[in-house]
Amino acid sequence: MITIVPTIDVEGVHGDDPVGQFIHGSVADGDWGVYRLAQAFNEFGCSATFFVDCYEYTLWGEARLEEVCCRLLEAGQDVQLHTHPAWRDDFHDHLWLRRLKRDKGFMPQQFDFMSRLSMADQLEVIQRGCEMIEKWTGKRPVAHRSGGYSINCDTVSALVQAGIKLDSSMNVAHSNSQVRWATNRVVKMHGLLELPVTVLSYEFAPLGTRSSTCYSKLMKTDLDSCTIRDFKAYLEQAVELDLKVMNLFMHSYSLLKFDLFYRSIRPEPSDLAKLRKLLEIASASRSVQVMSCAEFLSAYEANPETFSGGDGVPRVRNNTRIAAFGMRKGVNAARDVLGRRLRPKLTPGL
């Protein structure tokens, strides 16, 4: 049995109306954010975990984020803690938003990742976040994801001291994760259950060969970047590799497409169709189940052996995708160079 755990990072710090556009997903064609995602999970009788960056209350006020948390809970979804202590300056944003993040952020911008804080400060951030969500919803978080997968040994200690039982921050494909207990295996250490951001390997092989791989790239199992074929490959190879979980990674804006400067924002119905197809596959299979982090934690505590398995990496050979990743990286780098020259610098005090 493999368990799909859908996890959604909820954050709104770009665009003309960040909460409306990047959390609610409000565009001309309706809402394509967290509530549309919740509706999709409800259609298949399952719950997902929405990791909410509650620290944005310093930017938008408590009422807007409280409404998001409460509406998700009312929809039968799972609300947990997402820690972004601050948001760095992003020249792609409107100047007013860049100033707001600089002047009103929960913490100074140099502390945008948890690993940049001391253990004591990390503990304070986590406790404050738990208090905010409990104040808004009446339920204290039991699960956590660090913004940007930023986690170190101090983060682990702080989470345990704060009473968090499950973390989903460790990502072997990202350098911000300074602690990595496993690749795709659930591990419990120091009183903390780690549900990693699971990955698969995209592989590039010369044309005409079947076994020779000259390049590979680890990619998280993300709704935005993976195809249905990729997800199927993960589930099929999970049997051979004895994998027990797939962390289905998303953002609150995963059903949206937007340009470099967050001006043109539109829905992407194909991503919603992809999500529904995956949930349809799961619901039709006796060997696949879908759980939120809270449900997963309860199931693990009841029977840990059920989730004891291997730690292999499913492989997907796709030369076209690897080439596309390389081209996109080059285009984005060129755009960043051009954008930095065209966009005004954020002058201190202005």
BASEKOL-62110 format. One record per residue: residue in three letters; x, y, z of N, C-alpha, C in turn. Coordinates in steps of 0.2 Angstrom, whole numbers, plus 2048, in hexadecimal, padded with zeros to 3 digits. Example, Ala and Ser with C-alpha at 12.3 -4.5 7.8 and 13.67 -1.06 7.14 Angstrom:
// BASEKOL-62110
ala8427E482783E7EA8278427F0827/ser8407F58238447FB824840800827/
//
This chain:
// BASEKOL-62110
met8047FA800800800800804806800/ile80380B7FB8078117FB8028177FD/thr80481B801800821803802827800/ile7FD82A7FC7FE8317F97FC8367FF/val80183B8007FF840805800847801/pro7FA84A7FF7FA8507FC7FB856801/thr80185A7FF80385F8038038667FF/ile80086B8027FF8717FE802877803/asp80787A80080A880803806886802/val8038898077FE88F806802895807/glu8038998028068A08038048A57FD/gly8048AB7FF8028B07FA8068B67FB/val80B8B77F78108BC7F88128BF7F1/his80E8BE7EC80F8C17E58098C47E2/gly8098C77DD8048CA7D98018D07DC/asp7FB8D27D97F88D87DA7F48D87E1/asp7F18D27E27ED8D07E87F08C97EB/pro7F58C97EE7F98C27F07F48BD7F3/val7F08BF7F87EC8BA7FB7E68B87F6/gly7E38BD7F37DE8BB7EE7E08B77E8/gln7E68B97E67E88B57E07EC8AF7E1/phe7F08AF7E67F58A97E77F38A47EC/ile7EE8A67F07EB8A17F57E489F7F3/his7DF8A47F27D98A37F07D98A17E8/gly7DE8A37E47DE8A27DD7D98A67D9/ser7D78AC7DC7D18AF7D97D48B27D2/val7D18B07CD7D28B37C67CB8B37C2/ala7CC8B67BC7C58B77B97C18B17B8/asp7C48AB7B87C08A57B77BE8A27BE/gly7BE8A67C37BC8A37CA7C28A27CF/asp7C189E7D47C789C7D97CA8967D7/trp7D18967D67D58917D47DA88F7D9/gly7D98917DF7DE8907E47DC88B7E9/val7DD88C7F07DC8877F57D58847F5/tyr7D08887F47C98857F47C88807EE/arg7CB8827E97CA87D7E37CD8777E4/leu7D38777E77D78717E97D386D7EE/ala7D18707F37CD86D7F87C78697F5/gln7C386D7F07BE86A7ED7C08637E9/ala7C58647E67C885E7E27C98587E7/phe7CC8597ED7CD8547F27C68517F5/asn7C28567F67BB8547F87B784F7F4/glu7B88517ED7B584D7E87B78457E8/phe7BD8447EB7BF83D7EB7C083B7F2/gly7BC83E7F77BC83C7FE7C283C802/cys7C78408007CD8408047CF847806/ser7D484880B7D684E80D7DD84F80B/ala7DF85580B7E68578097E885C80F/thr7EF85D8107F28618157F4868811/phe7F186D8147F38748127F7877817/phe7FE87881580287B81A802882819/val7FF88681E7FE88D81D803891820/asp80689681C80B89B81E8078A0822/cys80689F8298028A482D8068AA82E/tyr80C8AA82D8108B082F80F8B682A/glu80B8B58258098BA8208048BF823/tyr8018BD82A7FD8C182D7FF8C882E/thr8068C982E8098CF82F8088D4829/leu8078D08238068D481D7FF8D581B/trp7FB8D081D7F48D181B7EF8D1820/gly7F18D18267EC8D082C7EA8C982E/glu7E88C88337E68C18367DF8BF832/ala7DB8C38317D48C182F7D48BD828/arg7D88BF8237D88BC81D7DB8B581D/leu7E08B48227E48AD8227DF8A9827/glu7DC8AC82C7D88A88307D28A582C/glu7CF8A98277CA8A78237CC8A181F/val7D28A181C7D589C8187D589581C/cys7D88968227D98908267D288D828/cys7CD89182A7C788F82C7C388C827/arg7C388F8217BF88C81B7C2885819/leu7C98858197CC87E8177CA87981C/leu7CA87A8237C88768287C0874827/glu7BC8798257B58778247B487381E/ala7B987381A7B886F8147BB868815/gly7BD86781B7BF86081D7C785F81B/gln7CA86481A7D18648197D686581F/asp7DC86481E7E18648247E586A823/val7E586E8297E98748297EF87382E/gln7F587582B7FB87482F80087A82E/leu80687A83180A88083180F88082C/his81088582981588782481988D826/thr82088C82782489182A828895824/his82689B82382A8A081F82B8A6824/pro8308A68288318AC82C8318B2829/ala8338B38238338B981F8348B7818/trp8328BC8138338BB80C8388C0809/arg83D8BD8068428C18038408C67FE/asp8448CB7FC8428D07F78428CC7F0/asp83D8CD7EC83C8CA7E683A8D07E1/phe83F8D17DC83F8D67D88398D57D3/his8368CF7D28308CE7CE82A8D17D1/asp82A8D27D78248D57DA8238DC7D9/his81D8DF7DA81B8E67DA8208E97E0/leu8218F07DE8258F37E38228F47EA/trp81B8F57EA8188F67F08188EF7F4/leu8188E97F18188E37F481F8E27F7/arg8248E47F382B8E37F682C8E77FC/arg82A8ED7FC82A8F18028268EE808/leu8208EB80681C8E880C8208E280F/lys8238DE80B8268D880D82D8DA811/arg8308E080F8368E28138348E581A/asp82E8E981A82D8ED8208288EA824/lys8248E582281F8E282681F8DA827/gly8258D88258268D08258268CE82D/phe8248C882E8258C583582C8C6838/met8318C58348388C583683B8C9830/pro8418CC8328458CF82D8478CB827/gln8488CE8218488CA81B84E8C581B/gln8538C681E8598C281E8588BB822/phe8528BB8258508B582884A8B1825/asp84B8B181E8458AE81A8458A781B/phe84A8A381D84A89C81E84B89A825/met84889582784889282E850891830/ser85488E82B85A88C82D85F89282E/arg85D89882D86189E82E85F8A1835/leu85B89E8398598A084085D89B845/ser85E89E84B86089A85085B895852/met85D89085685888B85885288E85C/ala85589386185089686584B89A861/asp84D89E85C8498A285784489D853/gln84789885184389384D83D890852/leu83F88F85883988D85C83489285E/glu83689885E83289E85F82D89F859/val83089E85382C89E84D82789984C/ile82989384E82488D84D81F88E853/gln82189085981C89085E81789685C/arg81989B8598158A185881089F852/gly81389B84D80E89984880989484A/cys80B88F84F80688B85280088E856/glu8038948597FE89885D7F989B858/met7FB89E8537F78A184E7F289D84B/ile7F48978497EF8928467EA89084B/glu7ED88E8517E888C8567E3891858/lys7E58988587E189D85A7DB89E854/trp7DD89D84E7D889E8497D4898848/thr7D68928497D288C8487D088784E/gly7D38898537D28848597D687E859/lys7DA87D8547DE8778537E5878853/arg7E98758577F18778577F4872852/pro7F887584D7FC87184880086B84B/val80086684880486084A80985E844/ala80986283E80D861839810868836/his81686783381986D83181D86C82A/arg81D871826822872821826878821/ser82C87882083087E820830881819/gly83088881983088B81283788A80F/gly83688880983C887805840881807/tyr83D87C80A84087680D845877811/ser84687D81584B87F81984B87B820/ile84F87782184F873827856871829/asn85887283085E86F83285D86C839/cys86286A83C86186784385D86B848/asp85F87184885B87684C85487684B/thr85287684584B87584384786F846/val84B86A845848863848847864850/ser84C86785384B86885A84686C85C/ala84587285884087785A839874859/leu83887085383286C852830868857/val83486485A83385F85F831863866/gln83586886783386C86D82C86F86D/ala82A87186782487586681E870865/gly82086986581A86486581886285E/ile81C86485981A86285281C85B852/lys81885784F81984F84F81B84D848/leu81985184381B84F83C81E855838/asp823853834826859830826856829/ser82585B82482685981D82A85E819/ser83085F81C83586481983A861815/met83D85B81784385981484285780D/asn84785A80984685980284D8587FF/val84F8517FD8568507FB8588537F5/ala8538567F18548597EB8558617EC/his8558637F285686A7F385C86C7F8/ser8608707F78668727FB864875802/asn85E87880285B87B80885A87680E/ser85987080C85886A81185F868814/gln86186B81986886981C868862820/val86186082186085A82585C855820/arg85E84F81E85B84B81A85B84481D/trp85684282085683B82385583581E/ala85283781985183281384F83580D/thr84E83180884C834801844834800/asn84282E80083A82D800837829805/arg83B82880A838823810836828816/val83182681982F82981F833827825/val83682B82983B82A82E83882E834/lys83982A83A83882E84183E82E845/met84083484684683584A84583A84F/his84883A85584883F85A84184185C/gly83C83D85B83583E85D831842857/leu83484285183184684C831841846/leu82B84184382983C83D82A841837/glu82F83F83283084282C82D83F826/leu82884382382584181D829845818/pro82E84281483284681082E84980A/val83184E80682E85080083184B7FB/thr82D8467F982F8417F58328437EE/val83683F7EB8398417E483983B7E0/leu83A83C7D983B8387D484183A7D0/ser8448367CC84A8387C88488387C1/tyr84983E7BE84883E7B784F83D7B4/glu84F8397AF8558367AC8568387A4/phe85C83A7A285D83B79B862836799/ala86083379386582E790866830789/pro86C82E78686D82F77F86882C77A/leu86682E77586182B77186382576E/gly85F82076E86181976C863814771/thr86481777786681377D861811782/arg86180C78585C80A78A85E80A791/ser86480979286780879986C80D79B/ser86F81179787481679887081D79A/thr87281F7A086F8267A287582A7A3/cys8758307A087A8357A087983B7A5/tyr87283B7A68718417AB86A83F7AE/ser86A8417B58638407B88628467BD/lys85C8477BE85A84D7C385584B7C7/leu85684C7CE85084A7D384B8507D3/met84584E7D28408537D383A8517D7/lys8388567DB8328547E082C8527DC/thr82884E7E082284C7DD81C8517DD/asp81D8567D981985C7D981485C7D3/leu80E85E7D580985F7D080B8637CA/asp80E8687CB81086D7C681586A7C1/ser81A8667C381F8647BF81E85D7BD/cys81B8597C081A8527BE8148517BA/thr81484C7B580F84A7B180B8447B4/ile8058427B280283C7B48068367B3/arg80A8367AD80E8307AC8148307B2/asp8168367B481B8357B98188337C0/phe8128357C180F8337C880E82B7C7/lys80B8297C180A8227C081181E7C1/ala8168207BE81D81D7BF81F81C7C6/tyr81E8227CA81F8227D181B81C7D5/leu81581C7D48108177D78128107D5/glu81380F7CE8158087CC81C8067CF/gln82180A7CF8278087D18288087D9/ala82380B7DC82280B7E38228037E6/val81E7FF7E281D7F87E48247F57E4/glu8287F67DF82F7F27DE8347F57E4/leu8337FC7E58387FF7E98357FF7F1/asp82F7FC7F282C7FC7F882C8037FB/leu82A8087F782880E7FA82180F7FD/lys82181280281A813806817819805/val81A81E8038178258028198297FC/met81482D7FA8168327F58138397F7/asn81783D7F88158447FA8138487F4/leu80D8497F380A84D7ED80B8547EF/phe8108587EC81285E7EE80E8637EA/met80B8697ED80886E7E98098757ED/his80787A7EA8068807ED7FF8837EC/ser7FD8887F07F688A7EF7F488D7E8/tyr7FA88E7E57F98917DE7FB88C7D8/ser7FB8867DA7FD8807D57F88807CF/leu7F28827D07ED8827CA7ED8887C6/leu7F288C7C77F38937C37F98937BF/lys7F98977BA7FF8997B68008A07B7/phe8068A37B78078AA7B780E8AC7B4/asp80F8B27B28158B47AF81A8B67B4/leu8208B87B18268B97B68258BE7BB/phe8218C37BA81F8C97BE8198C87C2/tyr8158C37C180F8C17C580A8C67C3/arg8098C87BC8048CD7BA7FF8C97B6/ser8008C47B27FB8C07AF7FA8BA7B2/ile7F58B97B57F38B37B97ED8AF7B7/arg7ED8A97B57E88A67B27E789E7B5/pro7E289B7B47E18947B77E48907B2/glu7E688A7B47E98857B07E587E7B1/pro7DF87E7AE7DB8787AF7DE8717AE/ser7E38717AA7E786A7A97EA8687AF/asp7EC86C7B47EF86A7BA7E98677BF/leu7E486A7BF7DE8687C27DC8617C0/ala7DC8607B97DA85A7B67DF8547B8/lys7E68567B97EB8527BB7EA8507C2/leu7E88547C67E78527CD7E184E7CE/arg7DC84F7CA7D684B7CB7D88447C8/lys7DC8447C37DD83D7C07E18397C5/leu7E683C7C87EA8397CD7E68367D3/leu7E183A7D57DD8387DB7D88337D8/glu7D68337D27D282E7CF7D68277CF/ile7DC8277CD7E08217CD7E181E7D4/ala7E28237D97E28217E07DC81E7E3/ser7D68217E17D081E7E47CE8187E1/ala7D08167DB7CF8107D77D380A7D9/ser7D980C7DD7DE8077DE7DD8047E6/arg7DE7FE7E77DE7FB7ED7E57FC7F1/ser7EA7FE7ED7F07FE7F07F38057F1/val7EE80A7F07F08117F17EB8157F5/gln7ED8187FA7E881C7FE7EB8237FF/val7E68288007E882F8017E6831808/met7EB83580B7EA8378127ED83E812/ser7EB8428177EE8488197F384781E/cys7F784C8207FD84B8247FA84982B/ala7F584C82D7F284A8347EF843834/glu7EC84182E7EA83A82E7F083582E/phe7F583782A7FB8338297FE832830/leu7FF83783480283783A7FE83283F/ser7F783383F7F382E8437F4827841/ala7F482683A7F581F8387FC81C83A/tyr80182083980881E83B80981C842/glu80682184680682084E803819850/ala7FD81884C7FA81184D7FD80B84B/asn80180C84580480684380A80883F/pro81080A84281680C83E819807839/glu81880183A81B7FC8358177FC82F/thr8117FF82E80E7FF828811804823/phe81580982681880E82282080D821/ser82280782482980582382B80281C/gly82F80581983080381283780580F/gly83880580983E80680583F80E805/asp84580F80184781680184A8187FA/gly8478147F58498157EE84681B7EA/val84981C7E48468227E084481F7DA/pro83D8207D883A81E7D283E8227CC/arg83E81F7C68428227C183D8237BB/val83E8297B883A82B7B283F82D7AD/arg83F8297A784482B7A284083079D/asn84283679C83F83B799844841796/asn84783F79084C84478E84984B78C/thr84284B78A83F85178883E85678E/arg83C85379483B85679A84285979D/ile84785579D84E85879F85085E79B/ala84F85D79485186379084D869791/ala84686879384286D79484487179B/phe84686D7A08488707A684E8747A5/gly8538727A185987579F85787C79C/met85387C79785188279384E887798/arg84988479C8458897A084A88C7A5/lys84F8887A885488B7AC8588917A9/gly85A8907A385D89579F85989B79E/val85389A79C84F89F79A84D8A47A1/asn84C8A07A684B8A47AC8518A77AF/ala8578A57AE85D8A87B085D8AF7AC/ala85C8AE7A585D8B47A18578B97A3/arg8518B77A484C8BC7A684E8BF7AD/asp8518BB7B28538BE7B88588C47B7/val85D8C37B38628C87B185F8CE7AE/leu85A8CD7A98578D37A68538D67AB/gly84F8D27AF84A8D57B484E8D97B9/arg8548D77BC8578DB7C185A8E17BE/arg85B8E27B885D8E87B58578ED7B4/leu8518EA7B284B8EE7B18488F07B7/arg8488EC7BC8448ED7C28478F27C7/pro8448F77CA8478FB7CF84A8F77D5/lys8508F97D88528F77DE84E8F97E4/leu84D8F57E984A8F77EF84E8FB7F4/thr84D9027F48529067F78509067FF/pro85490580385290580B84F90C80C/gly84990B81084591081284091380E/leu84091080783B91380283690E800/
//
